[in-house]
C-alpha cells in the first residue's frame, strides 16, 4: 500500500487535489478492499467513485492509476466535497475473492454494483452520489438501479460499450484474458477480464425513465471502447439528465472537472 500511496501523492500534487485517510472496507461475500477519501476534511463526502477496468492486467489497475478518476478527484475542491474511491474487486489491493476467482460473474457489472454499495455503507453514507469511469460507471448505474431510494445522483464518465457494440467488444476481452492466462497459468486475474467480457448494460427498453435522480453523463468523441452511442442512449434513464460530449478525451480533461463540480454542488 505504501508504494501506491507514494505514487498517488505525486499524482495528487500534479493534479491539484488532496488525499485523506485510507481504510480497509468489507465488500460482498467477505472480500475486502482499500478505500481512500479525496478532498479537504472540512467538506462532506458526497460521491463514491469506481475506476475503470484493467483491460490488460487488472492487478496493475487501482484507485490511484486511473487517469479519468484523477480528473474527477481534481474537481473536489471546487465542488466543496469529498469522494471515496476504492479498488474494484479483482484489482489493486482488493483481496478475499481469490478462492472463488473461477466464478467470473463476481467480476460482472451487476455484482460490482453491490461492492460499490458496500463501500458506501462502510462509510455510513446516506444517499450519496455514485459515479465512475467506464467499468465504474456501469457499476454505478447498476447500483442505482438495484438500490432506488438510496442514491441521490449519478456521474457516468465514459460509459463503456453496451448492447450490440458490447458483443463486438466481447471477443477482444476474451482474447486479452487468454493472453493473460497464457502468460501466467497460475494467476487468477484473467477471470476478471472474463467477467467483464460477459457483462452488459440492461436492455435499453428497460431503461426509459427508470430513475428519478439527477444524472451527469460525460464522454468524448473518437473512443471506440467508450462510444458516444452508449452515452446518447442513456439520456432517457431519468427526466434530469445532463449529457456533455467533448470533441476529444484531451478536451474532456479540461472541460469535465468544472461540470462535475457544478453537478455535485446541487447536493
C-alpha positions in Angstrom: 0.0 0.0 0.0 2.9 2.4 0.7 4.1 2.4 -2.9 0.6 3.1 -4.2 0.2 6.0 -1.8 3.5 7.5 -2.7 2.7 7.3 -6.4 -0.7 8.8 -5.8 0.7 11.5 -3.7 2.9 12.6 -6.6 -0.2 12.5 -8.9 -2.3 14.5 -6.5 0.3 17.3 -6.3 0.3 17.5 -10.1 -3.5 17.3 -10.5 -4.2 19.6 -7.5 -6.3 17.5 -5.1 -6.0 16.3 -1.5 -5.7 12.8 -0.2 -7.3 11.9 3.0 -7.4 8.7 5.1 -7.2 5.2 3.6 -9.1 2.3 5.3 -9.9 -1.3 4.6 -13.6 -2.0 3.9 -15.5 -5.2 3.5 -17.5 -5.7 0.3 -19.7 -8.6 -0.8 -19.1 -12.1 0.4 -16.3 -11.2 2.8 -14.0 -9.8 0.2 -12.1 -6.7 1.2 -10.6 -3.7 -0.4 -8.8 -0.4 0.3 -10.7 2.9 0.1 -9.4 6.4 0.2 -11.0 9.8 0.9 -10.2 12.5 -1.7 -10.7 16.2 -0.8 -10.4 18.5 2.1 -11.5 17.2 5.5 -13.9 20.1 6.1 -16.0 19.1 3.2 -18.8 16.4 3.3 -18.4 13.1 1.4 -20.9 13.4 -1.5 -19.5 10.9 -4.0 -18.5 7.2 -4.1 -16.3 6.6 -7.2 -15.4 3.5 -9.1 -12.4 3.2 -11.6 -12.2 1.5 -14.9 -11.2 -2.0 -15.9 -7.6 -3.0 -16.0 -8.1 -4.4 -19.5 -4.6 -5.9 -19.9 -3.8 -6.9 -16.3 -6.3 -6.0 -13.6 -3.7 -6.5 -10.9 -2.0 -3.3 -12.1 -5.1 -1.1 -12.1 -6.3 0.6 -8.9 -8.0 3.6 -7.5 -4.8 5.6 -7.9 -3.9 4.7 -11.5 -7.0 5.6 -13.5 -6.5 8.9 -15.4 -10.2 9.6 -15.6 -10.6 9.1 -11.9 -7.9 11.7 -11.3 -9.9 14.2 -13.4 -12.8 13.7 -11.1 -10.7 14.0 -8.0 -9.4 17.4 -9.2 -13.0 18.7 -9.1 -13.5 18.1 -5.4 -12.2 21.4 -4.1 -14.5 23.4 -6.5 -17.3 21.1 -5.6 -16.7 21.7 -1.9 -17.0 17.9 -1.5 -15.0 14.8 -0.8 -15.3 11.5 -2.6 -14.5 7.9 -1.6 -12.5 5.9 -4.2 -11.7 2.2 -3.8 -10.0 -0.7 -5.6 -12.6 -2.7 -7.5 -12.9 -6.4 -6.9 -10.1 -8.2 -8.7 -8.0 -5.0 -9.0 -5.2 -3.4 -7.0 -5.3 -4.2 -3.2 -8.6 -6.0 -3.2 -8.5 -9.4 -1.7 -10.6 -12.2 -0.2 -12.1 -13.1 -3.7 -9.3 -15.3 -4.7 -10.7 -18.7 -3.6 -13.8 -18.1 -5.7 -12.0 -16.5 -8.6 -13.2 -19.1 -11.1 -16.7 -17.7 -10.6 -16.1 -15.0 -13.1 -19.5 -13.4 -12.6 -18.3 -11.9 -9.3 -16.5 -9.5 -11.6 -19.5 -8.6 -13.7 -21.0 -5.1 -13.6 -24.2 -6.1 -11.6 -22.0 -7.8 -8.9 -19.5 -4.9 -8.7 -22.5 -2.7 -8.1 -23.1 -4.5 -4.8 -19.5 -3.8 -3.9 -20.0 -0.1 -4.5 -22.9 0.0 -2.2 -21.0 -1.9 0.4 -18.2 0.7 0.3 -20.8 3.4 0.7 -22.3 1.5 3.7 -18.8 1.1 5.1 -18.6 4.9 5.4 -22.1 5.2 6.7 -23.1 7.4 3.8 -26.8 8.4 3.4 -27.9 8.7 -0.3 -24.5 9.5 -1.8 -23.9 10.4 -5.5 -22.4 7.3 -7.2 -20.1 7.6 -10.2 -17.3 6.0 -12.1 -15.3 5.8 -15.3 -16.1 3.0 -17.8 -16.5 -0.2 -15.7 -17.0 2.1 -12.7 -19.8 4.0 -14.5 -21.6 0.7 -15.3 -21.2 -0.4 -11.7 -22.7 2.9 -10.5 -25.6 2.6 -12.9 -26.4 -0.9 -11.7 -26.0 0.2 -8.1 -28.6 2.9 -8.6 -31.0 0.5 -10.4 -30.6 -2.1 -7.6 -31.0 0.4 -4.7 -33.6 3.0 -5.8 -34.1 5.5 -3.0 -30.6 5.0 -1.6 -28.7 7.0 -4.3 -29.1 10.8 -4.8 -27.4 11.1 -8.2 -25.2 9.6 -10.8 -22.0 10.7 -12.6 -21.3 8.4 -15.6 -17.9 9.2 -17.2 -17.1 7.5 -20.5 -19.7 4.8 -20.3 -18.4 1.6 -21.9 -19.7 -0.4 -24.9 -23.1 -1.8 -24.5 -25.7 -3.9 -26.4 -24.6 -4.6 -30.0 -21.2 -2.9 -29.5 -20.7 -5.0 -26.4 -21.0 -8.1 -28.5 -18.2 -6.7 -30.7 -16.1 -5.9 -27.6 -16.5 -9.4 -26.0 -14.0 -11.3 -28.2 -11.4 -8.7 -27.5 -11.7 -9.1 -23.8 -11.8 -12.9 -24.1 -8.6 -12.7 -26.1 -7.0 -10.5 -23.5 -8.0 -13.0 -20.8 -6.5 -15.8 -22.8 -3.2 -13.9 -23.3 -3.1 -13.1 -19.6 -3.7 -16.7 -18.6 -1.0 -18.0 -21.1 1.5 -15.5 -19.6 0.7 -16.8 -16.0 -1.3 -20.0 -15.9 -1.2 -20.0 -12.1 -2.7 -16.5 -12.0 -6.3 -15.5 -11.3 -6.7 -12.2 -13.0 -7.8 -13.5 -16.3 -11.1 -14.3 -14.6 -11.6 -10.6 -14.0 -11.4 -9.9 -17.8 -13.8 -12.8 -18.5 -16.3 -11.3 -16.0 -16.1 -8.0 -17.9 -16.4 -9.8 -21.3 -19.8 -11.3 -20.3 -21.1 -8.0 -18.8 -23.6 -5.7 -20.4 -26.0 -2.9 -19.5 -29.7 -3.8 -19.1 -31.7 -3.9 -22.2 -32.3 -0.4 -23.4 -36.1 -0.9 -23.4 -36.0 -1.3 -19.7 -34.1 2.0 -19.0 -36.6 4.6 -20.1 -37.3 7.0 -17.2 -36.3 4.2 -14.8 -34.6 6.6 -12.3 -35.9 9.8 -10.7 -32.5 11.2 -9.8 -30.1 13.7 -11.5 -27.6 12.2 -13.8 -24.5 13.6 -15.4 -23.0 11.8 -18.4 -19.6 12.8 -19.8 -17.9 11.3 -22.8 -15.7 12.1 -25.8 -15.7 11.6 -29.5 -13.2 9.2 -31.1 -13.0 6.4 -28.5 -14.5 3.0 -29.7 -14.1 1.4 -26.3 -16.3 4.2 -24.8 -18.5 5.1 -27.7 -20.6 8.2 -27.7 -23.6 5.9 -28.8 -23.8 4.4 -25.2 -23.9 7.8 -23.6 -26.5 9.1 -26.0 -28.7 6.0 -25.5 -28.7 6.7 -21.7 -30.2 10.2 -21.9 -33.7 8.9 -21.1 -32.9 7.0 -17.9 -34.1 9.9 -15.9 -36.0 13.2 -16.5 -33.0 15.0 -15.2 -30.0 14.0 -17.4 -27.1 16.3 -18.5 -25.1 14.9 -21.4 -21.8 16.6 -22.4 -19.8 15.2 -25.3 -16.3 16.6 -25.7 -14.5 16.7 -29.0 -11.7 14.5 -27.7 -10.6 12.9 -24.5 -7.9 15.7 -24.1 -10.7 18.3 -24.4 -12.6 16.4 -21.7 -9.6 16.6 -19.3 -10.1 20.4 -19.4 -13.9 20.5 -19.5 -15.1 17.8 -17.2 -13.8 18.9 -13.8 -16.0 22.0 -13.8 -19.0 20.1 -14.9 -18.5 17.6 -12.2 -18.0 20.3 -9.6 -21.2 22.1 -10.6 -23.2 18.9 -10.6 -22.0 18.0 -7.1 -22.9 21.5 -5.8 -26.5 20.5 -6.3 -26.4 18.0 -3.4 
